[in-house]
Amino acid sequence: MSLLTAELRKVWGNRVFPMLLAVLVAANLLLLWMGTRPTANQPPAVAYRAVGADLAARGSGSKTTTATSPTATA
């Protein structure tokens, strides 16, 4: 265990490593923030909630087959 602590002390003692780690964390947070912003063509989250509520209200009895389903008729 002392070998592990010595190696960690050696890495953290370097001046570049904490700065590099801070830059990587900042870049990660920036990309996370940029990736979760809605775009101009994307509907708001309220629309997704309304569709989900509508589908939940329909229940499992009104599910339809898709065109790719082998039981669908053309």
HTML snippet that shows the backbone in 3Dmol.js (N, CA, C, O; Angstrom):
<script src="https://3Dmol.org/build/3Dmol-min.js"></script>
<div id="view" style="width:600px;height:400px;position:relative"></div>
<script>
const pdb = `
ATOM      1  N   MET A   1       0.822  -1.192   0.000  1.00  0.00           N
ATOM      2  CA  MET A   1       0.000   0.000   0.000  1.00  0.00           C
ATOM      3  C   MET A   1       0.865   1.254   0.000  1.00  0.00           C
ATOM      4  O   MET A   1       0.468   2.284  -0.545  1.00  0.00           O
ATOM      5  N   SER A   2       2.031   1.170   0.602  1.00  0.00           N
ATOM      6  CA  SER A   2       2.890   2.347   0.640  1.00  0.00           C
ATOM      7  C   SER A   2       3.438   2.667  -0.753  1.00  0.00           C
ATOM      8  O   SER A   2       3.744   3.821  -1.053  1.00  0.00           O
ATOM      9  N   LEU A   3       3.560   1.645  -1.598  1.00  0.00           N
ATOM     10  CA  LEU A   3       4.001   1.885  -2.966  1.00  0.00           C
ATOM     11  C   LEU A   3       2.949   2.694  -3.726  1.00  0.00           C
ATOM     12  O   LEU A   3       3.283   3.598  -4.493  1.00  0.00           O
ATOM     13  N   LEU A   4       1.694   2.364  -3.508  1.00  0.00           N
ATOM     14  CA  LEU A   4       0.613   3.093  -4.159  1.00  0.00           C
ATOM     15  C   LEU A   4       0.579   4.545  -3.695  1.00  0.00           C
ATOM     16  O   LEU A   4       0.439   5.452  -4.517  1.00  0.00           O
ATOM     17  N   THR A   5       0.701   4.772  -2.416  1.00  0.00           N
ATOM     18  CA  THR A   5       0.686   6.146  -1.920  1.00  0.00           C
ATOM     19  C   THR A   5       1.909   6.923  -2.405  1.00  0.00           C
ATOM     20  O   THR A   5       1.818   8.119  -2.684  1.00  0.00           O
ATOM     21  N   ALA A   6       3.036   6.254  -2.505  1.00  0.00           N
ATOM     22  CA  ALA A   6       4.236   6.932  -3.007  1.00  0.00           C
ATOM     23  C   ALA A   6       4.070   7.313  -4.476  1.00  0.00           C
ATOM     24  O   ALA A   6       4.470   8.404  -4.881  1.00  0.00           O
ATOM     25  N   GLU A   7       3.492   6.435  -5.263  1.00  0.00           N
ATOM     26  CA  GLU A   7       3.273   6.745  -6.669  1.00  0.00           C
ATOM     27  C   GLU A   7       2.248   7.859  -6.839  1.00  0.00           C
ATOM     28  O   GLU A   7       2.428   8.739  -7.681  1.00  0.00           O
ATOM     29  N   LEU A   8       1.181   7.833  -6.053  1.00  0.00           N
ATOM     30  CA  LEU A   8       0.197   8.906  -6.119  1.00  0.00           C
ATOM     31  C   LEU A   8       0.800  10.240  -5.698  1.00  0.00           C
ATOM     32  O   LEU A   8       0.497  11.272  -6.297  1.00  0.00           O
ATOM     33  N   ARG A   9       1.636  10.231  -4.691  1.00  0.00           N
ATOM     34  CA  ARG A   9       2.313  11.457  -4.250  1.00  0.00           C
ATOM     35  C   ARG A   9       3.237  11.983  -5.345  1.00  0.00           C
ATOM     36  O   ARG A   9       3.358  13.192  -5.543  1.00  0.00           O
ATOM     37  N   LYS A  10       3.884  11.064  -6.049  1.00  0.00           N
ATOM     38  CA  LYS A  10       4.788  11.463  -7.124  1.00  0.00           C
ATOM     39  C   LYS A  10       4.003  12.112  -8.273  1.00  0.00           C
ATOM     40  O   LYS A  10       4.439  13.118  -8.833  1.00  0.00           O
ATOM     41  N   VAL A  11       2.844  11.532  -8.623  1.00  0.00           N
ATOM     42  CA  VAL A  11       2.041  12.076  -9.722  1.00  0.00           C
ATOM     43  C   VAL A  11       1.417  13.411  -9.322  1.00  0.00           C
ATOM     44  O   VAL A  11       1.472  14.376 -10.084  1.00  0.00           O
ATOM     45  N   TRP A  12       0.825  13.470  -8.129  1.00  0.00           N
ATOM     46  CA  TRP A  12       0.174  14.701  -7.685  1.00  0.00           C
ATOM     47  C   TRP A  12       1.182  15.799  -7.360  1.00  0.00           C
ATOM     48  O   TRP A  12       0.841  16.982  -7.390  1.00  0.00           O
ATOM     49  N   GLY A  13       2.400  15.424  -7.054  1.00  0.00           N
ATOM     50  CA  GLY A  13       3.421  16.410  -6.741  1.00  0.00           C
ATOM     51  C   GLY A  13       3.886  17.176  -7.960  1.00  0.00           C
ATOM     52  O   GLY A  13       4.416  18.281  -7.842  1.00  0.00           O
ATOM     53  N   ASN A  14       3.690  16.596  -9.129  1.00  0.00           N
ATOM     54  CA  ASN A  14       4.047  17.269 -10.365  1.00  0.00           C
ATOM     55  C   ASN A  14       3.106  18.465 -10.555  1.00  0.00           C
ATOM     56  O   ASN A  14       1.905  18.344 -10.313  1.00  0.00           O
ATOM     57  N   ARG A  15       3.629  19.601 -10.979  1.00  0.00           N
ATOM     58  CA  ARG A  15       2.803  20.800 -11.130  1.00  0.00           C
ATOM     59  C   ARG A  15       1.880  20.725 -12.336  1.00  0.00           C
ATOM     60  O   ARG A  15       0.845  21.391 -12.358  1.00  0.00           O
ATOM     61  N   VAL A  16       2.223  19.949 -13.315  1.00  0.00           N
ATOM     62  CA  VAL A  16       1.427  19.900 -14.542  1.00  0.00           C
ATOM     63  C   VAL A  16       0.170  19.055 -14.356  1.00  0.00           C
ATOM     64  O   VAL A  16      -0.868  19.378 -14.934  1.00  0.00           O
ATOM     65  N   PHE A  17       0.232  18.002 -13.582  1.00  0.00           N
ATOM     66  CA  PHE A  17      -0.884  17.063 -13.475  1.00  0.00           C
ATOM     67  C   PHE A  17      -2.159  17.699 -12.920  1.00  0.00           C
ATOM     68  O   PHE A  17      -3.214  17.530 -13.532  1.00  0.00           O
ATOM     69  N   PRO A  18      -2.123  18.420 -11.795  1.00  0.00           N
ATOM     70  CA  PRO A  18      -3.382  19.033 -11.319  1.00  0.00           C
ATOM     71  C   PRO A  18      -3.953  20.050 -12.309  1.00  0.00           C
ATOM     72  O   PRO A  18      -5.171  20.159 -12.450  1.00  0.00           O
ATOM     73  N   MET A  19      -3.077  20.795 -12.997  1.00  0.00           N
ATOM     74  CA  MET A  19      -3.565  21.754 -13.982  1.00  0.00           C
ATOM     75  C   MET A  19      -4.203  21.036 -15.164  1.00  0.00           C
ATOM     76  O   MET A  19      -5.251  21.458 -15.652  1.00  0.00           O
ATOM     77  N   LEU A  20      -3.582  19.959 -15.626  1.00  0.00           N
ATOM     78  CA  LEU A  20      -4.147  19.177 -16.715  1.00  0.00           C
ATOM     79  C   LEU A  20      -5.480  18.564 -16.308  1.00  0.00           C
ATOM     80  O   LEU A  20      -6.418  18.534 -17.104  1.00  0.00           O
ATOM     81  N   LEU A  21      -5.570  18.086 -15.097  1.00  0.00           N
ATOM     82  CA  LEU A  21      -6.814  17.516 -14.602  1.00  0.00           C
ATOM     83  C   LEU A  21      -7.906  18.584 -14.536  1.00  0.00           C
ATOM     84  O   LEU A  21      -9.054  18.307 -14.885  1.00  0.00           O
ATOM     85  N   ALA A  22      -7.573  19.790 -14.099  1.00  0.00           N
ATOM     86  CA  ALA A  22      -8.552  20.873 -14.047  1.00  0.00           C
ATOM     87  C   ALA A  22      -9.020  21.267 -15.441  1.00  0.00           C
ATOM     88  O   ALA A  22     -10.204  21.542 -15.637  1.00  0.00           O
ATOM     89  N   VAL A  23      -8.119  21.298 -16.405  1.00  0.00           N
ATOM     90  CA  VAL A  23      -8.494  21.627 -17.782  1.00  0.00           C
ATOM     91  C   VAL A  23      -9.411  20.553 -18.351  1.00  0.00           C
ATOM     92  O   VAL A  23     -10.388  20.876 -19.027  1.00  0.00           O
ATOM     93  N   LEU A  24      -9.116  19.292 -18.093  1.00  0.00           N
ATOM     94  CA  LEU A  24      -9.964  18.209 -18.588  1.00  0.00           C
ATOM     95  C   LEU A  24     -11.353  18.229 -17.953  1.00  0.00           C
ATOM     96  O   LEU A  24     -12.346  17.967 -18.633  1.00  0.00           O
ATOM     97  N   VAL A  25     -11.433  18.534 -16.675  1.00  0.00           N
ATOM     98  CA  VAL A  25     -12.730  18.622 -16.008  1.00  0.00           C
ATOM     99  C   VAL A  25     -13.526  19.796 -16.567  1.00  0.00           C
ATOM    100  O   VAL A  25     -14.728  19.674 -16.806  1.00  0.00           O
ATOM    101  N   ALA A  26     -12.858  20.937 -16.779  1.00  0.00           N
ATOM    102  CA  ALA A  26     -13.539  22.099 -17.346  1.00  0.00           C
ATOM    103  C   ALA A  26     -14.037  21.806 -18.763  1.00  0.00           C
ATOM    104  O   ALA A  26     -15.151  22.194 -19.114  1.00  0.00           O
ATOM    105  N   ALA A  27     -13.231  21.131 -19.574  1.00  0.00           N
ATOM    106  CA  ALA A  27     -13.651  20.783 -20.929  1.00  0.00           C
ATOM    107  C   ALA A  27     -14.816  19.807 -20.899  1.00  0.00           C
ATOM    108  O   ALA A  27     -15.736  19.907 -21.711  1.00  0.00           O
ATOM    109  N   ASN A  28     -14.780  18.872 -19.975  1.00  0.00           N
ATOM    110  CA  ASN A  28     -15.876  17.909 -19.852  1.00  0.00           C
ATOM    111  C   ASN A  28     -17.173  18.619 -19.473  1.00  0.00           C
ATOM    112  O   ASN A  28     -18.224  18.333 -20.048  1.00  0.00           O
ATOM    113  N   LEU A  29     -17.109  19.533 -18.520  1.00  0.00           N
ATOM    114  CA  LEU A  29     -18.310  20.263 -18.119  1.00  0.00           C
ATOM    115  C   LEU A  29     -18.823  21.154 -19.240  1.00  0.00           C
ATOM    116  O   LEU A  29     -20.033  21.276 -19.427  1.00  0.00           O
ATOM    117  N   LEU A  30     -17.919  21.779 -19.988  1.00  0.00           N
ATOM    118  CA  LEU A  30     -18.335  22.608 -21.102  1.00  0.00           C
ATOM    119  C   LEU A  30     -19.032  21.778 -22.177  1.00  0.00           C
ATOM    120  O   LEU A  30     -20.080  22.179 -22.686  1.00  0.00           O
ATOM    121  N   LEU A  31     -18.468  20.641 -22.523  1.00  0.00           N
ATOM    122  CA  LEU A  31     -19.088  19.784 -23.530  1.00  0.00           C
ATOM    123  C   LEU A  31     -20.415  19.209 -23.049  1.00  0.00           C
ATOM    124  O   LEU A  31     -21.345  19.052 -23.841  1.00  0.00           O
ATOM    125  N   LEU A  32     -20.510  18.898 -21.772  1.00  0.00           N
ATOM    126  CA  LEU A  32     -21.770  18.412 -21.219  1.00  0.00           C
ATOM    127  C   LEU A  32     -22.833  19.494 -21.284  1.00  0.00           C
ATOM    128  O   LEU A  32     -23.985  19.215 -21.617  1.00  0.00           O
ATOM    129  N   TRP A  33     -22.455  20.730 -20.969  1.00  0.00           N
ATOM    130  CA  TRP A  33     -23.392  21.836 -21.024  1.00  0.00           C
ATOM    131  C   TRP A  33     -23.817  22.113 -22.465  1.00  0.00           C
ATOM    132  O   TRP A  33     -24.997  22.348 -22.725  1.00  0.00           O
ATOM    133  N   MET A  34     -22.878  22.089 -23.391  1.00  0.00           N
ATOM    134  CA  MET A  34     -23.199  22.362 -24.792  1.00  0.00           C
ATOM    135  C   MET A  34     -24.048  21.249 -25.402  1.00  0.00           C
ATOM    136  O   MET A  34     -24.900  21.515 -26.250  1.00  0.00           O
ATOM    137  N   GLY A  35     -23.825  20.020 -24.984  1.00  0.00           N
ATOM    138  CA  GLY A  35     -24.556  18.897 -25.548  1.00  0.00           C
ATOM    139  C   GLY A  35     -25.979  18.779 -25.067  1.00  0.00           C
ATOM    140  O   GLY A  35     -26.797  18.147 -25.735  1.00  0.00           O
ATOM    141  N   THR A  36     -26.304  19.366 -23.932  1.00  0.00           N
ATOM    142  CA  THR A  36     -27.652  19.229 -23.384  1.00  0.00           C
ATOM    143  C   THR A  36     -28.538  20.425 -23.698  1.00  0.00           C
ATOM    144  O   THR A  36     -29.721  20.423 -23.356  1.00  0.00           O
ATOM    145  N   ARG A  37     -27.985  21.445 -24.345  1.00  0.00           N
ATOM    146  CA  ARG A  37     -28.818  22.599 -24.705  1.00  0.00           C
ATOM    147  C   ARG A  37     -29.726  22.223 -25.865  1.00  0.00           C
ATOM    148  O   ARG A  37     -29.295  21.519 -26.778  1.00  0.00           O
ATOM    149  N   PRO A  38     -30.975  22.678 -25.846  1.00  0.00           N
ATOM    150  CA  PRO A  38     -31.868  22.379 -26.968  1.00  0.00           C
ATOM    151  C   PRO A  38     -31.476  23.187 -28.197  1.00  0.00           C
ATOM    152  O   PRO A  38     -30.996  24.316 -28.086  1.00  0.00           O
ATOM    153  N   THR A  39     -31.683  22.606 -29.353  1.00  0.00           N
ATOM    154  CA  THR A  39     -31.390  23.284 -30.610  1.00  0.00           C
ATOM    155  C   THR A  39     -32.650  23.984 -31.109  1.00  0.00           C
ATOM    156  O   THR A  39     -33.715  23.861 -30.504  1.00  0.00           O
ATOM    157  N   ALA A  40     -32.526  24.705 -32.195  1.00  0.00           N
ATOM    158  CA  ALA A  40     -33.673  25.443 -32.730  1.00  0.00           C
ATOM    159  C   ALA A  40     -34.753  24.499 -33.256  1.00  0.00           C
ATOM    160  O   ALA A  40     -35.937  24.826 -33.178  1.00  0.00           O
ATOM    161  N   ASN A  41     -34.378  23.351 -33.783  1.00  0.00           N
ATOM    162  CA  ASN A  41     -35.349  22.419 -34.368  1.00  0.00           C
ATOM    163  C   ASN A  41     -35.875  21.393 -33.371  1.00  0.00           C
ATOM    164  O   ASN A  41     -36.713  20.566 -33.729  1.00  0.00           O
ATOM    165  N   GLN A  42     -35.411  21.430 -32.157  1.00  0.00           N
ATOM    166  CA  GLN A  42     -35.801  20.427 -31.168  1.00  0.00           C
ATOM    167  C   GLN A  42     -37.016  20.923 -30.379  1.00  0.00           C
ATOM    168  O   GLN A  42     -37.009  22.054 -29.893  1.00  0.00           O
ATOM    169  N   PRO A  43     -38.052  20.101 -30.245  1.00  0.00           N
ATOM    170  CA  PRO A  43     -39.207  20.527 -29.450  1.00  0.00           C
ATOM    171  C   PRO A  43     -38.839  20.619 -27.970  1.00  0.00           C
ATOM    172  O   PRO A  43     -37.893  19.968 -27.527  1.00  0.00           O
ATOM    173  N   PRO A  44     -39.575  21.418 -27.207  1.00  0.00           N
ATOM    174  CA  PRO A  44     -39.264  21.546 -25.782  1.00  0.00           C
ATOM    175  C   PRO A  44     -39.571  20.260 -25.018  1.00  0.00           C
ATOM    176  O   PRO A  44     -40.268  19.375 -25.514  1.00  0.00           O
ATOM    177  N   ALA A  45     -39.045  20.179 -23.822  1.00  0.00           N
ATOM    178  CA  ALA A  45     -39.224  18.981 -23.006  1.00  0.00           C
ATOM    179  C   ALA A  45     -40.687  18.748 -22.642  1.00  0.00           C
ATOM    180  O   ALA A  45     -41.091  17.609 -22.409  1.00  0.00           O
ATOM    181  N   VAL A  46     -41.480  19.807 -22.591  1.00  0.00           N
ATOM    182  CA  VAL A  46     -42.900  19.669 -22.271  1.00  0.00           C
ATOM    183  C   VAL A  46     -43.609  18.836 -23.339  1.00  0.00           C
ATOM    184  O   VAL A  46     -44.537  18.089 -23.029  1.00  0.00           O
ATOM    185  N   ALA A  47     -43.176  18.961 -24.587  1.00  0.00           N
ATOM    186  CA  ALA A  47     -43.793  18.179 -25.661  1.00  0.00           C
ATOM    187  C   ALA A  47     -43.521  16.690 -25.481  1.00  0.00           C
ATOM    188  O   ALA A  47     -44.403  15.861 -25.706  1.00  0.00           O
ATOM    189  N   TYR A  48     -42.305  16.357 -25.076  1.00  0.00           N
ATOM    190  CA  TYR A  48     -41.989  14.937 -24.832  1.00  0.00           C
ATOM    191  C   TYR A  48     -42.799  14.398 -23.660  1.00  0.00           C
ATOM    192  O   TYR A  48     -43.262  13.258 -23.693  1.00  0.00           O
ATOM    193  N   ARG A  49     -42.968  15.212 -22.627  1.00  0.00           N
ATOM    194  CA  ARG A  49     -43.764  14.767 -21.477  1.00  0.00           C
ATOM    195  C   ARG A  49     -45.224  14.573 -21.874  1.00  0.00           C
ATOM    196  O   ARG A  49     -45.873  13.635 -21.410  1.00  0.00           O
ATOM    197  N   ALA A  50     -45.744  15.453 -22.729  1.00  0.00           N
ATOM    198  CA  ALA A  50     -47.141  15.327 -23.166  1.00  0.00           C
ATOM    199  C   ALA A  50     -47.337  14.057 -23.994  1.00  0.00           C
ATOM    200  O   ALA A  50     -48.338  13.360 -23.831  1.00  0.00           O
ATOM    201  N   VAL A  51     -46.398  13.757 -24.871  1.00  0.00           N
ATOM    202  CA  VAL A  51     -46.497  12.527 -25.669  1.00  0.00           C
ATOM    203  C   VAL A  51     -46.402  11.302 -24.762  1.00  0.00           C
ATOM    204  O   VAL A  51     -47.137  10.332 -24.951  1.00  0.00           O
ATOM    205  N   GLY A  52     -45.507  11.340 -23.786  1.00  0.00           N
ATOM    206  CA  GLY A  52     -45.392  10.229 -22.848  1.00  0.00           C
ATOM    207  C   GLY A  52     -46.651  10.029 -22.039  1.00  0.00           C
ATOM    208  O   GLY A  52     -47.077   8.896 -21.815  1.00  0.00           O
ATOM    209  N   ALA A  53     -47.253  11.125 -21.598  1.00  0.00           N
ATOM    210  CA  ALA A  53     -48.504  11.022 -20.845  1.00  0.00           C
ATOM    211  C   ALA A  53     -49.627  10.493 -21.728  1.00  0.00           C
ATOM    212  O   ALA A  53     -50.456   9.705 -21.274  1.00  0.00           O
ATOM    213  N   ASP A  54     -49.659  10.925 -22.993  1.00  0.00           N
ATOM    214  CA  ASP A  54     -50.675  10.437 -23.924  1.00  0.00           C
ATOM    215  C   ASP A  54     -50.516   8.946 -24.175  1.00  0.00           C
ATOM    216  O   ASP A  54     -51.505   8.214 -24.199  1.00  0.00           O
ATOM    217  N   LEU A  55     -49.299   8.495 -24.362  1.00  0.00           N
ATOM    218  CA  LEU A  55     -49.064   7.064 -24.578  1.00  0.00           C
ATOM    219  C   LEU A  55     -49.394   6.249 -23.336  1.00  0.00           C
ATOM    220  O   LEU A  55     -49.926   5.144 -23.436  1.00  0.00           O
ATOM    221  N   ALA A  56     -49.079   6.791 -22.176  1.00  0.00           N
ATOM    222  CA  ALA A  56     -49.400   6.074 -20.938  1.00  0.00           C
ATOM    223  C   ALA A  56     -50.903   6.002 -20.720  1.00  0.00           C
ATOM    224  O   ALA A  56     -51.409   5.018 -20.180  1.00  0.00           O
ATOM    225  N   ALA A  57     -51.622   7.047 -21.140  1.00  0.00           N
ATOM    226  CA  ALA A  57     -53.076   7.058 -20.974  1.00  0.00           C
ATOM    227  C   ALA A  57     -53.753   6.061 -21.909  1.00  0.00           C
ATOM    228  O   ALA A  57     -54.811   5.527 -21.577  1.00  0.00           O
ATOM    229  N   ARG A  58     -53.163   5.806 -23.059  1.00  0.00           N
ATOM    230  CA  ARG A  58     -53.748   4.857 -24.002  1.00  0.00           C
ATOM    231  C   ARG A  58     -53.680   3.428 -23.484  1.00  0.00           C
ATOM    232  O   ARG A  58     -54.550   2.612 -23.790  1.00  0.00           O
ATOM    233  N   GLY A  59     -52.668   3.126 -22.715  1.00  0.00           N
ATOM    234  CA  GLY A  59     -52.538   1.789 -22.170  1.00  0.00           C
ATOM    235  C   GLY A  59     -51.934   0.829 -23.175  1.00  0.00           C
ATOM    236  O   GLY A  59     -51.542   1.230 -24.271  1.00  0.00           O
ATOM    237  N   SER A  60     -51.861  -0.430 -22.804  1.00  0.00           N
ATOM    238  CA  SER A  60     -51.232  -1.422 -23.667  1.00  0.00           C
ATOM    239  C   SER A  60     -52.198  -2.001 -24.693  1.00  0.00           C
ATOM    240  O   SER A  60     -51.757  -2.712 -25.595  1.00  0.00           O
ATOM    241  N   GLY A  61     -53.482  -1.730 -24.595  1.00  0.00           N
ATOM    242  CA  GLY A  61     -54.457  -2.306 -25.516  1.00  0.00           C
ATOM    243  C   GLY A  61     -54.463  -1.657 -26.883  1.00  0.00           C
ATOM    244  O   GLY A  61     -54.955  -2.263 -27.835  1.00  0.00           O
ATOM    245  N   SER A  62     -53.938  -0.452 -27.021  1.00  0.00           N
ATOM    246  CA  SER A  62     -54.019   0.245 -28.306  1.00  0.00           C
ATOM    247  C   SER A  62     -52.688   0.289 -29.037  1.00  0.00           C
ATOM    248  O   SER A  62     -52.488   1.144 -29.900  1.00  0.00           O
ATOM    249  N   LYS A  63     -51.781  -0.610 -28.711  1.00  0.00           N
ATOM    250  CA  LYS A  63     -50.508  -0.642 -29.417  1.00  0.00           C
ATOM    251  C   LYS A  63     -50.719  -1.192 -30.817  1.00  0.00           C
ATOM    252  O   LYS A  63     -51.451  -2.163 -31.006  1.00  0.00           O
ATOM    253  N   THR A  64     -50.079  -0.573 -31.795  1.00  0.00           N
ATOM    254  CA  THR A  64     -50.218  -1.022 -33.183  1.00  0.00           C
ATOM    255  C   THR A  64     -48.914  -1.634 -33.644  1.00  0.00           C
ATOM    256  O   THR A  64     -47.863  -1.422 -33.039  1.00  0.00           O
ATOM    257  N   THR A  65     -48.991  -2.393 -34.719  1.00  0.00           N
ATOM    258  CA  THR A  65     -47.782  -2.988 -35.286  1.00  0.00           C
ATOM    259  C   THR A  65     -47.155  -1.996 -36.243  1.00  0.00           C
ATOM    260  O   THR A  65     -47.838  -1.139 -36.805  1.00  0.00           O
ATOM    261  N   THR A  66     -45.872  -2.116 -36.421  1.00  0.00           N
ATOM    262  CA  THR A  66     -45.150  -1.227 -37.329  1.00  0.00           C
ATOM    263  C   THR A  66     -45.033  -1.871 -38.696  1.00  0.00           C
ATOM    264  O   THR A  66     -45.341  -3.050 -38.873  1.00  0.00           O
ATOM    265  N   ALA A  67     -44.587  -1.089 -39.653  1.00  0.00           N
ATOM    266  CA  ALA A  67     -44.446  -1.600 -41.025  1.00  0.00           C
ATOM    267  C   ALA A  67     -43.337  -2.634 -41.134  1.00  0.00           C
ATOM    268  O   ALA A  67     -43.354  -3.458 -42.049  1.00  0.00           O
ATOM    269  N   THR A  68     -42.375  -2.608 -40.222  1.00  0.00           N
ATOM    270  CA  THR A  68     -41.288  -3.562 -40.287  1.00  0.00           C
ATOM    271  C   THR A  68     -41.614  -4.871 -39.580  1.00  0.00           C
ATOM    272  O   THR A  68     -40.841  -5.828 -39.633  1.00  0.00           O
ATOM    273  N   SER A  69     -42.772  -4.902 -38.914  1.00  0.00           N
ATOM    274  CA  SER A  69     -43.165  -6.109 -38.201  1.00  0.00           C
ATOM    275  C   SER A  69     -43.592  -7.186 -39.209  1.00  0.00           C
ATOM    276  O   SER A  69     -44.253  -6.858 -40.195  1.00  0.00           O
ATOM    277  N   PRO A  70     -43.239  -8.443 -38.997  1.00  0.00           N
ATOM    278  CA  PRO A  70     -43.625  -9.490 -39.941  1.00  0.00           C
ATOM    279  C   PRO A  70     -45.129  -9.744 -39.944  1.00  0.00           C
ATOM    280  O   PRO A  70     -45.637 -10.335 -40.897  1.00  0.00           O
ATOM    281  N   THR A  71     -45.864  -9.317 -38.906  1.00  0.00           N
ATOM    282  CA  THR A  71     -47.307  -9.552 -38.865  1.00  0.00           C
ATOM    283  C   THR A  71     -48.100  -8.397 -39.446  1.00  0.00           C
ATOM    284  O   THR A  71     -49.324  -8.474 -39.544  1.00  0.00           O
ATOM    285  N   ALA A  72     -47.420  -7.326 -39.834  1.00  0.00           N
ATOM    286  CA  ALA A  72     -48.128  -6.174 -40.392  1.00  0.00           C
ATOM    287  C   ALA A  72     -48.612  -6.483 -41.802  1.00  0.00           C
ATOM    288  O   ALA A  72     -47.951  -7.178 -42.574  1.00  0.00           O
ATOM    289  N   THR A  73     -49.785  -5.945 -42.110  1.00  0.00           N
ATOM    290  CA  THR A  73     -50.305  -6.138 -43.457  1.00  0.00           C
ATOM    291  C   THR A  73     -50.026  -4.906 -44.288  1.00  0.00           C
ATOM    292  O   THR A  73     -50.039  -3.786 -43.778  1.00  0.00           O
ATOM    293  N   ALA A  74     -49.773  -5.114 -45.569  1.00  0.00           N
ATOM    294  CA  ALA A  74     -49.428  -3.986 -46.429  1.00  0.00           C
ATOM    295  C   ALA A  74     -50.626  -3.468 -47.171  1.00  0.00           C
ATOM    296  O   ALA A  74     -50.510  -2.516 -47.942  1.00  0.00           O
TER     297      ALA A  74
END
`;
const viewer = $3Dmol.createViewer("view");
viewer.addModel(pdb, "pdb");
viewer.setStyle({}, {cartoon: {color: "spectrum"}});
viewer.zoomTo();
viewer.render();
</script>
